[in-house]
Amino acid sequence: MTAYTLAIIGGSGLYDMPGLSRVEEKVVETPFGHPSDKLVRGVLETPAGLVTLLFLPRHGVGHRFLPSDINYRANIYALKSLGATHLVGATAVGSMREDIVPGDFVIADQFVDLTKSRQSSFFSGSGIVGHVPFADPVCSDLSAALASSAERVAQSFDHRGGRTPHVHRGGTYVCIEGPQFSTRAESHIYRSWGVSVIGMTAVQEAKLSREAELPYATLALATDYDCWHTAEGDVSADAVVAIVKKNAALAKSILINLAAFLPDPKTSCATGALSTAIMTSADAIPANHRLDWLIKNSRHTATQ
C-alpha cells in the first residue's frame, strides 16, 4: 500500500486511538494564523500497511472556539503541510429527517451554505482569483470507503443490547452560522428543502479542502432532531454532548477501519481541482500572494 496520511478533524476524544504508536504533538505556523490547537500525529498499523494519522480538534482542546471563530484556513493548511492525503471531518449534527435517528451516522455528500461571516477560500485577500469546481463537494471514493467502514463497524460493534446505528449513504448538510441553534420556523424551512442534517462547521472544511486538492468526506453523527420534531425535546448542548460521548468509541473504530481502505487520492475529484481555477492574469499575480504552497505544483491556467 502506498504510504497515506489520514487527517481527521473532530473532537479531542479522537486522539486516544487504540493501536496508535509514535504519537507526537506538532505546532504548525501558517500564513493564515494559528490552527485551532496543536496537531497530534501517530502511526497506525493496518492490514494494508502503516498509515499515518493526523488529528486536529476543530474547536480546540476544551472546546474553546465558536464555529464562526474557527480558523478554518489555518486548520486545512496545517494538515496539508504535514502531508495529509485524505481528510475526514467528524462532526455532530441535528437530524432533519424522521428516519435519521439520534445515534445514526450520515455520510453527507451535498451542502447548503448559510454561513455569513467566515473565510471560505484561500484566495481571499491574496490578489488572485480562483474558482474551483464544487458541484460534488466531497470525494465520492473516500465517502464510499467511509460509509463501508461505518457499516462494517456498526454491525460488529457491541451496542450492549441497544439499537444498532444506521449508516445513511449520502444526504444534504445545511450549514448555519450559529452559535445559536435554529428557531423552530427556520428548522421547518430547512426541512422543506429536503436536507438531511444541520450543523455549523463542515462546509468551510469541504470548500478549503477542495481548493487544497485534498480528498474530503464527512462523518456526521446525528445527536438530536433539531427543534422541528415537537414529539422530541428541543436540542440542547447537554443532549449533544451525551450522544457524542456515547458514540465516541464507535466513531474511533470507524476511522481506524477506514485507514485500511483509503482509496487512491489520484482518482479523487479533488485532484486537479485547480487546473482551470485561476482566472488572474499571470502578470497581475502579486509577488506576496502567500499561495505558492497551493498553486506552485498545480496545473492552473492564468488568463492573459
Secondary structure by P-SEA (a helix, b strand, c coil): ccbbbbbbbccccccccccccccbbbbbbccccccccbbbbbcccccccbbbbbbbccccccccccccccaaaaaaaaaaaacccbbbbbbbbbbccccccccbbbbccbbbbccccccccccccccbbbbccccccccaaaaaaaaaaaaaaaaaccccccccbbbbcbbbbbbccccccccaaaaaaaaaacccccccccaaaaaaaaaacbbbbbbbbbccccccccccccccaaaaaaaaaaaaaaaaaaaaaacccccccccccccccccccccccccccccccccccccccccccccc
